[in-house]
Amino acid sequence: MGGADIGIVMAYSAGIMLIFMISWIFLKPLKFLGRLILNSILGALFLIIFNYFGQYTGVYIGVNEITALLIGILGIPGFIAILLIKLLI
């Protein structure tokens, strides 16, 4: 009777580990996608606020494919990089 109980416990343990491994495989890309969306929203918000106040100072960052991609991937550091490039050029 002791051998059957260990087999059942091992089967349940293997099933639980399989569930955790499958959920990790599927949740990893979702975390990356969520981070990308959060960076995009924060970067776009900073760009909108900066362009609103930039009209008074004369510094304006245009929105095109390159700036949207850079800000979307990097977020606030991408915005700072674009701002530094704009100020240096």
C-alpha positions in Angstrom: 0.0 0.0 0.0 2.9 2.4 0.6 4.2 2.0 -3.0 0.9 3.0 -4.5 0.7 6.1 -2.4 4.2 7.3 -3.5 3.3 6.7 -7.1 0.2 8.9 -6.8 2.2 11.6 -5.0 4.8 11.5 -7.8 2.2 11.7 -10.5 0.5 14.7 -8.9 4.0 16.4 -8.3 4.9 15.8 -12.0 1.5 17.3 -13.1 1.9 20.4 -10.9 5.4 20.9 -12.2 4.2 20.5 -15.8 1.5 23.2 -15.2 4.1 25.6 -13.8 6.4 25.0 -16.7 3.7 25.6 -19.3 2.4 28.7 -17.6 5.9 30.1 -17.4 6.4 29.5 -21.1 3.2 31.4 -21.9 3.5 34.2 -19.4 7.0 35.2 -20.3 6.1 36.8 -23.6 3.1 38.5 -22.0 5.3 40.2 -19.4 7.5 41.5 -22.3 4.4 42.7 -24.1 3.1 44.4 -21.0 6.4 46.1 -20.4 6.5 47.3 -24.1 3.0 48.7 -23.8 3.9 50.5 -20.5 7.1 52.0 -22.0 5.1 53.1 -25.1 2.4 54.8 -23.0 4.9 56.6 -20.7 7.1 57.6 -23.6 4.2 59.0 -25.5 2.9 60.9 -22.5 6.3 62.5 -21.9 6.5 63.4 -25.7 3.1 65.0 -25.6 3.8 67.0 -22.4 7.2 68.0 -23.7 5.8 69.1 -27.1 3.1 71.1 -25.3 5.6 73.0 -23.3 8.2 73.0 -26.1 6.1 75.3 -28.2 6.9 78.1 -25.7 10.6 77.3 -25.7 11.0 76.6 -29.4 12.3 73.0 -28.8 9.9 70.5 -30.5 10.4 66.8 -31.1 8.6 65.6 -34.2 6.6 62.4 -34.1 7.5 60.0 -36.9 8.2 56.3 -37.3 11.7 56.5 -35.9 10.8 58.5 -32.8 7.7 56.4 -32.1 9.7 53.2 -32.4 12.5 54.4 -30.2 10.2 55.7 -27.5 8.0 52.7 -27.8 10.9 50.3 -27.2 12.9 52.3 -24.7 10.3 54.4 -23.0 11.5 57.4 -21.0 15.3 56.6 -21.7 14.4 56.7 -25.4 12.7 60.1 -25.0 15.8 61.4 -23.2 18.0 60.1 -26.0 15.9 61.8 -28.6 15.9 65.0 -26.6 19.7 64.9 -26.2 20.1 64.3 -30.0 17.7 67.1 -30.7 19.6 69.5 -28.4 23.0 68.6 -29.7 22.1 68.9 -33.4 
